[in-house]
Amino acid sequence: MTLDTAFTGYANPSLHAQGLYIGGKWEAGQGIPVLDPSTGNTLAEVPDASIDDAMRAVDAAEAAASEWRGTPPRQRSEILRRWFTLMTDHAEELALLISLENGKALTDARGEVAYAAEFFRWYAEEATRIGGEFRHTPSGAHNILVDHEPIGIAVLITPWNFPAAMATRKIGPALAAGCTVILKPASETPLTAYAMARLGAEAGVPEGVVNVLTTTTPGPVTSAMLADPRVRKLSFTGSTGVGRTLLAEASKSVVSCSMELGGNAPFVVFDDADLEAALDGAMVAKMRNGGEACTAANRFYVQSGIHDAFVEGLTTRMAKLKLGAGYAPDTQCGPMITINAVEKIDRLVSEAKSRGARATIGGDPMPGSGYYYPPTVLENVPTDAALAHEEIFGPVAAVYRFESEEDAITLANDTEYGLAAYVYSRDIMRAMRVGRGIETGMIGINRGLMSDPAAPFGGTKQSGLGREGGVTGILEFMEPKYFAVEF
Ligand code: NAP
């Protein structure tokens, strides 16, 4: 498919970004070019919001807050459910849009749209199940009644790697809880967020309940919103570095924070693993989104007895991948998001190679236009190589050898991150034991994919605070209120 044809598909006027989305109105503007990573060409331009624009978005969220909070859960639920249906009806256009601005293969983009829409369906269901708590005090003096109230206006900041799902994973629970929001999507991929806002309006989301703005000055704009006492929640997904900065900013006004940050997932394969299943899982855990996922397997620890067969099998599978523009129908691995991303991958791979790592496939950047890096497998990687400690965020599988179960756990935990890990073994007792020993918020046991709207997603250590999705995800947008009652 040429870019022109792809763009015609996207050029569904009902999904076009029309400017900032504040208080249910579109405000035209320009200033942020959105690029197609497969060519570097500009697809569209979106507005560059100022601090004043952001404060108007807070005003709009405030104006809508009390009515939305008072809207019966069943009605909030039905609006979210309609939004789910509209996303599903427009799945193909949204997938194309994601592929165009993010570069990921259409199959990955379709998977993302389905995953993203599910957060609206899941939280449509959870909206009507918000519970409380009742207890007797041990002393018998009174009773404890706990209600959950919407926390208030929430600022939602999302990354470029899942432009739809990272937004719905926040908007779904926030709206279900009764909060109004201001969404700031990543500058690289704002078109999907604006398209979803249009579908939200069609689903019946009242004016001001969801506001969307893009900006080239996210630091000052976010600080201004966090300093406003009406804003009570920051839900951020992105890098650990920016997360730390935002935690410091939020501390000034003691704003509640949920942080979904970076990862460095180990993928541990024991000798007794089903090799074909481990390779299938490895391809999913490594190559979904071309490796640009926070849960992406960043370090493959493979036990000595199965190591060589694993490297050979992974190399064969990587060699078969079709590289190309995400929106081309047969592409399996698209371009990286920016040229900086390619340069970072190149730096990490070059450092590992200079220290003895060997590429069994790939290992060098590609000439030509577009931000491509080829599928790569590295073996003989030193465990203190930079790519063992930094997120690669690309299609590079670094394989390390280990001998004992204890070694595997020690190596897996040798990182400041604690988001996700994968363990492959036919001995389920061992897999669970090792899973317990690994310090992460999520473990895939004989599975290369763990994300599910019904599961609590999140990390430990420097990978974040709080959980998104699942039954607890809605509580991130609620404040418990305790009533001491005597009766
Ligand atoms: P990023 O650079 O941290 O940016 C994330 C978002 O923060 C973007 O919207 C960005 O806006 C904004 N931002 C940047 N600086 C800011 C500041 N000073 N104040 C307020 N907002 C600011 O991360 P990214 O490169 O987009 O995403 C990749 C990272 O996200 C990886 O580390 C990945 O592991 C992580 N991630 C984590 C999860 C998870 O669930 N744990 C999921 C997906 C991704 P601009 O685009 O305008 O700069």
Boltz pocket constraint, residues with backbone or C-beta under 6 A from the ligand:
constraints:
  - pocket:
      binder: B
      contacts: [[A, 157], [A, 158], [A, 159], [A, 160], [A, 161], [A, 162], [A, 166], [A, 184], [A, 185], [A, 186], [A, 187], [A, 188], [A, 215], [A, 216], [A, 218], [A, 219], [A, 220], [A, 222], [A, 237], [A, 238], [A, 239], [A, 240], [A, 242], [A, 243], [A, 245], [A, 246], [A, 259], [A, 260], [A, 261], [A, 262], [A, 263], [A, 293], [A, 294], [A, 295], [A, 391], [A, 419], [A, 458], [A, 459], [A, 463], [A, 464]]
      max_distance: 6.0
